[in-house]
Amino acid sequence: MHHNDDAYAAMLLTMALSPNKEEYAKPLSVQEFRRFESATRGTAYRTVGKLLDMDISGLMIYLGLTEEEAYRAFTLLHRGVQLSYALDGYAVEGIDVVTQYDGEYPKRLERKLGDGAPPCFYRCGNENLLNGPAIAIVGISGVKTTQEARQGIEALVLGAIDLGYAVITGGELGVSRIAASLTERHGGTLIDVLGGGMHEHMKDETIARLLEAGRCAILSTEHPDAMFTVSHAITRNKLLFSLADAAFVFNTDGRRGETEALMNRYCDWIYAWEGCEANRPLIQRGARPVKDLRTMDLRDASRHWDSSRAEQMNIFDMFT
């Protein structure tokens, strides 16, 4: 993928180049990058790509940074050799880094997350899936999946395929893996949004077959070798809900960002299965309760999702 100077600067400023984040300077968080970006817009330079050759004094003078902040930014902006090696290695493995300055960046993330959208993320697989219709099937690992839950997952997967929707999961054991397996078996398309472990996930037999067939896209904001953590899962779920027309929560531990997704309307149609007691607080906060997912009329429900998507697109188009 060809990146312009703004995209290159965004990667230098925000990407971790090692899985354990052992860096000379800590990459900027999303919030820090937004402040940096805003400060740059207020100068004659206008965009972050124009800062690639600026020295520490220039960063202090033009952006109003402290000496410590300017040294950190200067160090990050001069990781070009390391970044080039990393990008070359990812390309060999079929992984791209997509930034907000690239045409492939999903418009939904910009619309739903605003300034909270990640400046860049790792992606492999079929990029076209990320802007298409999709439902998310959400659940955590370590919870026994009952026969009723499995039947509900299968009903959702079959319904999504019938409607031409991709299935989005978080890639974890349990609900997500069941949904992925069913999606492959029945000829559907899959989007996995990960909170770590991208390299290992790509090696999974089901995922590898879907990738080879062009029926899967994987994305993550974490280094491909980073470990899964709950903190990463919270960041992951922002993307997962934002990419979905509707999301179905089978089980939760209440610590993965589902409540935040409801409060911030990352997804307008979040359903929670009543068959899991842990979903009750989520329902009390506004998730739509579903007693039996096996009998839910997805075709009828999708008319509401389609209407929401069209309204969002129309509003967004007014400002572009």
N, C-alpha and C positions, 0 to 999 in steps of 0.2 A: 504494500500500500504506500502511495506517495503522500507525504505529510508536508504541509506548508510550515512556515516559520512559527506561526502561532501554535499549531499543533505540537511542533517539536518542543517549544518552550513549555507548554502545558505538561508534556510528558516529563521533561527534565525537572520541573518544579514539584510535581506531585507523585511520580511513580517510585515505588520501592524497587531497587535493583537487586535486592537480596531477599530471600523468603523470611529471614528473621529481622529484617529492617536494620541490619548492621551497616549504617551509612556514616560517611564523614559528617553529613548534615541531615537532619530529619526532614523528609519530604513534607511539603505543605499539606495541611488538611484541606478538605473542601472549603470550609469557612475561611481559612487563611488565604487560599488561592483566590476566592471571590474578593476579598479585601485588596489583595495585590492587583488583581485585574481591574478593580474599580479605581484604584489609585493611578494605574497606568492610563486609563481612559481620560483622566483629568490632566494629562500632560500632552506635550506636542508629539509624543511617541505613539499615543493612542492605543496600541495593541502590544501584548506581551512578547510577540515575536520580534519586535524592534529592540528589545532589551538584551538580546543574546550576546552582544559585544560590549555591553556597558560594564564599567568597572565599579568597585565598591563605592567610591566617592559619588559617582553619577547616580547610583541607586539611592544613596542617602539624600542627595540634593533634589533630584527630580521626583522621587516617590515619598520623600519625607520619612524614610526608614531610619531606625537607630543603627548605630554601627554594628551591633550584634545581628539585627535583622538583615542588614545589607550583606554582611559576611555570609550568612546562611543562604540567602538568595543567590549570591554570586557563586558560592560553592555548588549549589544545585544546578545552576545554569551552565556550569562548566564540567558536567558529567557526560559530555557528548560522546567520548570514546566508549565509555562503559555502556551507554545507552545504545549506541550503534551495534556493538557486539550482542547485546541482549535482543534487540529487534531482529537481527539476522538469525539468531538461534531460534527465536519464536517462529519466524517465517518458515524455517525448515520443518518445524513441528505442526505447521498449519494454524498457528495462532497469530492473530493480528492485534495491535493495540489501536483502539478507536477513540478519538478525542472529540470534544464538542465542536471542533473546527472542521471536522470531516463530514462529508455528505452522507456517510453511512450511519451517523449518530442517530439513534431512534428519536423521532420527534416527540413521542409520548413521554420520554424521560424529561425533556425540556419543559413540556406543558405541565406535567404533574408535579415535578420536583422543583422547578424554578432554579433558584440559586443553590438549592441542595443537590442538584444533579451532579454526578461525578464528572470531573473534567475529562477523565479517560477511564477506559476499562479494557480488559482482555476479552477477546472473542475468537471462537473457532466455529466452523460449520457454516450453515446456510444463512447468510446475513439477511436475506429477504424475509425470513420468518419474523424478524424483530419488529417490523412495522405492520404486520398483518393481524387479523383478529385472533384472540387467544383467551382461554380460561386458565386460571391457576388452580392447582389442586395441592393443598397445603397440609402438612403434618410433620411431626417431629419423630425422630428415631427413639427407640427405647420404650415405645408404647405398643402393647400387643394389638395387632390389627384383627378385629373380629371378622367373622364371615359376612355379617351384615355390612361392615365397612368396606370389605373387599368388593362386595356386590355393588355398593354405592359408587366406588371408584370406577368400576367397570362401566356402570351406566353413564357416568360423566364422560369417560373417555370415548365411548361409542357415540354419545350425543354430540361431543365436540367434533369428532370426525365427520359425522353426518352433516353438521352445519358448516364444515370447512374451517374450523377453528384449530389452532395449535394448542397443545397442552403444555402449560408451564409448571415446572416443579422446582423445589429447592435442592434436588439431588441427594437428599439424605436417605438412609435406610428407612424401611417402613413404607408409609403412604407414597412417598415420592418414587421409590424404586418400583413399587407395584404399578403405579400409574405409567411409568416409563416402559415397563415390560409390556403392559397392555397396549400402549400406544404403538409400540413396534409390531406386536402380534397382529393388530387390526389395521395396519397400514396408515397410521396417523403421523403427525409431525410433532416434534418435541422441542421445547426451549427449556434448558436447565440453567438456572441462575444460582451460582455457587457462593458459599461463604468460605472458600478455601479448597485445597486439594484438586485443582483443575487438572494437573497432569495425570494424577491417579484416576480421576473420573473418566478421562478420555480413553483409558485403557479398559474400562468395563466393557464386557462383550456386547451387551445390549446397546450401549452408547456408541461403541465403535462401529457396529453395523448400521445404526441410524446415521452416523456421520458419513460413512462411506456411501450411503444411499442418497445423501443430500436432504435428509428428513430431520435434521437436528441442528440446533444452534446452542452453543454454550457461552455464557458470559460470566465474568467475575471482576470485581474491583480489586481483588487480592492477587498478589504474586502467584503465578501458577504452581509454585512449590510450597506456598504458605499453608499452614495447618488450619483446619476448621476450628473456629471458636464461636462462642455465643455472640461476642461483639461483632465478628464478621457476619454472623447470621442476621443481626439487626440491620446492618448496612445492606445485605443481600435482599432482605424482605422489602426494603423501600423500592428497589428495582423490580422485584418480582411482582408486587402489587401494582406498580405504575405501568407495567407492560401489559397487564391483564384487563380485558373488558369486564370480567367477573372473576371472583375468587371464592373457592370453597374450602373452608377450614374444617378438617376432620378431627384434629386434636392439637392441643397447644400446651405449653408450660407457662404461658403468659409473659414470657421474657424475650420474644422474638420480633417484637415490633408490630404485632397485629393491631393493638390498640392505637398506636401512633398512625397506622395506615387508615384506620377509621376516622380519627380526629382530623387528619390532614387531607382526607379524601384522595389518597393516592389511587384508590380504586372506588368507583361509585357503587359497585354492587358486590358487597362482601357477605357471603352466606356462611353460617356456622351450623354444623350438624348437631342436632339435639341429642344424638346418641352418645356423645362424649360429655361427661359431667364437667370437665375442665373448660368446656366452651361456654359455660353459663355466664361468667363475667363478660365475655366478649359479646354475647347476645344482649346483656344488660346495657352495654355501651353503644349498641346500635347495629350490630351485625344482624342480618336477616336470618331468623331461625328456619331450619328445614328439618322436618321430622323424619322423612324417608327420601333419601336422594335417589333411590332406585326407581321411584315413580314420579320424580319431578319432570315437568314438561319444559325441557330446555329450549325447544323451538319457540314456545310462547315467551319464555323469559328473555330470550335473545333479542326479541323485538325492542325491549327496553334498553338493552345494552347497545344495540345498533343506534338507537335514538340518541343516547348519551354521547356516543362516539361522534356522531354527525354534528351534534351541538357544539362539542368541544372543538372540532375541526373548524367549524364556521367562525367561532369566536376567535380562535387563534389566527385564522386567515385574515381577519380584519386588521391585524397588526403586523403582517408580513408583506 
